[in-house]
Amino acid sequence: MSEFKGIPVVRRSSGEKYATPQGGTAIRDGIKRSAGAEPLVVGRKPRWLRAPMPAGAKFDSVRGIVREHRLSTVCEEARCPNIGECWNAGTATLMLMGAVCTRACRFCAVDTGNPRGWLDEEEPANAARTVELMGLGYVVLTSVNRDDLDDGGAAHFAACVRAIKLASPRTAVEALTPDFQGVLADVETVVDSGLDVFAQNVETVKRLTHPVRDPRAGYEQTLAVLAHAKRHRPAVLTKTSLMLGLGETDVEIGQTLADLRAVGCDILTLGQYLRPTVNHLAVERYVTPEEFEGYRARAIAMGFLECVAGPMVRSSYRAERALEKNNCGLGPPARD
């Protein structure tokens, strides 16, 4: 059992519908249970995919701050394997606008439903206070999709960025945003908020966009959002992320990289897709550390300022180190 603003919330089993504290309903882990779902394969994953259990004093400190200020983190909600490493480094990716997404992408374990227009008016101040307490020099803000809001939550997102910048003017802010259904005025609202990095994830290659992503998302739509953000404020860095292991080919990966460079995308992250539940898409292949090294080299040669690539890399992985141009300090890969 978890809590929302002090109210006990019963957490249902994966794929089950439940009532939210705001009076709506949501699906646990985002995807309904299916009788025909391909079972999870029980077996030994490659050695390079093993992450240590999250623990440590700094981890506990960050978790306490997040709980105190009623903030959701993508680290927890999306079951990020790097939560221990990042939280012990004293940083966290904050997830704005609640933990219920209006979309149901088939790779994502965030709960899906209809928040019915609910927003926490205290969230900008709470986010700013949290960043201040952590003493962060760099913070990533992300959010669920909020198609139930007229502007997709753009104004709220921007308010959080401004509050953080006001309280901690030296803190760099990265905003990993929804696509706002391609409404470019909403993109401008966020880009004009004073952020340093604007990110919107393309997630996969064009051919696999559907069924991997929700029907309301789109490959060309994400490219248009990234292009407009760069065009509107060229000084703001743009960033995106691509999951591998869903059945894409090397040729398709190369074409995606070319498409991203064509719209001026500056930073790219590449990571291994890991199936969160039996109701989600199956893993088609495990990409080796050597292959990730090759994809990174190709991206750098194409003109990306940095490409952070590795089996355990996620879109916000050690984001503050992205411009060190050393693959965020990732060491030699583990061998099986």
Buried (B, 14 or more C-beta within 10 A) or exposed (E): EEEBEEEEBEEBEBBEEBEBBBEBBBBBBBBBBEEEBEEBEEEEBBEBBEEEEBEBEBBEBBBEBBEEBBBBBBBBBBBBBBBBBBBBBBBBBBBBBBBBBBBBBBBBBBBBBBBEEBBBEEBBBBBBBBBEBBEBEBBBBBBBBBBBBEBBBBBBBBBBBBBBBEBBEEBBBBBBBBBBBBBBEBBBBBBBBBBBBBBBBBBBBBBBBBEBBBEBBBBEBBBBBBBBBBEBBEEBBBBBBBBBBBBBEEEBBBBBBEBBBEBBBBBBBBBBBBBBBBBBBBBEEBBBBEBBBBBBEBBBEBEBBBBBBBBBBBBBBBBBBBBEEEBBEBEEBEEE
